[in-house]
Amino acid sequence: MTDVVRRGRYIAATVEELRRHSAADKAAGIVSQRALFPRRGRIELERQRLVLSNWSAGDDLTLSPTAIVSLRREFTSLYGRFMGGLLNAGKPLILETTTAGEIYILIDRREISEFTSNRRWEAAIVAWRAEAVNGVKP
């Protein structure tokens, strides 16, 4: 039996990367989010860890349940409704981590429709953390 609970494809950026974008970068981001999110690869939620492959120079970012301080799914001043689409489905998943700081993630994003799987991933990560940290299955 595999340890993978959920898997998908992600594009992501740190808060610092999003803050550095110029007006031209943001304009390009309206056409394609890939202009704003330089990190991309596979995301896998396993029983003991969350893994973002190819996070930095080919190395994976591996997060334990306790390495995720908080998570939310919302538009912010760094990535707003104008860039992420008018629908609730385009909101980024924002993880505050002990190892990589705050990161914005779009999972299984469809380029034209701007839909993501972030809502389902948020629920899965919340349940995974609750079970790992509190021993409680939600």
C-alpha positions in Angstrom: 0.0 0.0 0.0 1.3 3.4 -0.9 1.7 6.3 1.6 0.4 8.8 -1.0 -3.0 10.1 0.1 -3.4 12.8 -2.6 -1.2 14.0 -5.5 -1.3 16.7 -8.1 0.7 19.4 -10.0 1.6 22.8 -8.4 2.9 26.2 -9.3 4.1 28.3 -6.3 6.0 31.3 -5.1 7.2 32.6 -1.9 6.0 35.9 -0.5 9.4 37.5 -1.3 9.1 36.3 -4.9 5.6 37.8 -5.3 6.7 41.1 -3.7 9.6 41.4 -6.2 7.3 41.4 -9.3 7.3 44.5 -11.5 4.2 46.0 -13.1 5.2 44.2 -16.3 5.5 40.9 -14.5 2.0 41.4 -13.1 0.6 42.2 -16.5 2.2 39.0 -17.9 0.6 37.2 -14.9 -2.9 38.1 -16.1 -2.2 36.1 -19.3 -0.4 33.2 -17.5 0.1 32.7 -13.8 3.4 30.9 -14.6 4.9 34.4 -15.0 4.3 35.0 -11.3 4.9 31.5 -9.9 8.5 30.3 -10.7 8.3 27.1 -8.7 6.5 24.1 -10.2 6.4 20.3 -9.9 4.4 17.5 -8.2 2.7 17.9 -4.9 2.0 14.8 -2.8 0.3 14.5 0.5 1.6 11.4 2.2 0.6 10.0 5.6 3.6 11.6 7.3 4.6 14.5 5.1 3.6 17.0 2.3 6.1 17.1 -0.5 6.6 19.7 -3.2 9.0 18.3 -5.7 11.6 20.4 -7.5 11.1 23.3 -5.0 14.6 24.7 -5.3 17.5 23.7 -7.6 15.9 20.3 -8.1 15.5 19.7 -4.3 12.1 18.9 -2.8 10.4 20.8 -0.1 9.2 18.3 2.5 6.9 19.5 5.3 5.7 17.6 8.3 2.3 18.5 9.8 4.0 20.6 12.5 6.1 22.5 9.9 2.8 24.1 8.6 2.0 26.8 11.1 -1.1 27.9 9.3 -3.0 27.6 6.0 -5.7 29.7 4.4 -7.2 30.1 1.0 -7.8 33.8 0.1 -7.0 36.6 -2.3 -4.4 39.1 -0.9 -2.7 42.3 -2.0 0.1 40.1 -3.5 -2.3 37.9 -5.5 -5.7 39.4 -5.9 -9.0 38.6 -7.6 -7.9 40.5 -10.7 -5.0 38.1 -11.2 -6.6 34.9 -9.8 -10.0 35.2 -11.4 -13.3 36.3 -10.2 -14.4 32.9 -8.9 -13.8 31.5 -5.5 -12.0 28.5 -7.2 -9.0 30.7 -8.1 -7.9 31.6 -4.6 -4.4 30.6 -3.8 -3.6 28.2 -1.0 -1.3 30.1 1.4 0.9 28.0 3.7 2.9 29.6 6.5 5.8 27.2 7.2 8.6 27.0 9.6 11.1 26.1 6.8 10.1 28.1 3.7 8.2 31.0 5.2 4.9 31.9 3.6 4.2 30.3 0.2 1.4 30.7 -2.3 0.4 27.6 -4.2 -2.0 26.9 -7.1 -2.7 23.2 -7.4 -3.9 21.5 -10.6 -4.6 25.0 -12.1 -6.4 25.1 -15.4 -5.0 27.9 -17.5 -8.1 29.1 -19.3 -10.7 28.6 -16.6 -8.4 29.5 -13.7 -9.9 26.8 -11.6 -7.7 25.0 -9.1 -8.0 22.1 -6.7 -7.0 24.3 -3.8 -10.3 24.0 -2.0 -10.1 20.2 -1.8 -6.4 20.4 -0.9 -7.1 22.8 1.9 -9.6 20.4 3.4 -7.3 17.5 3.0 -4.3 19.3 4.6 -6.5 20.5 7.5 -7.7 16.9 8.1 -4.1 15.5 7.8 -2.7 18.1 10.3 -5.5 17.5 12.8 -5.0 13.7 12.6 -1.2 14.0 12.9 -1.1 16.7 15.6 -4.1 15.8 17.7 -4.6 12.1 16.7 -8.1 13.0 15.7 -9.8 12.1 12.4 -12.1 15.0 11.4 
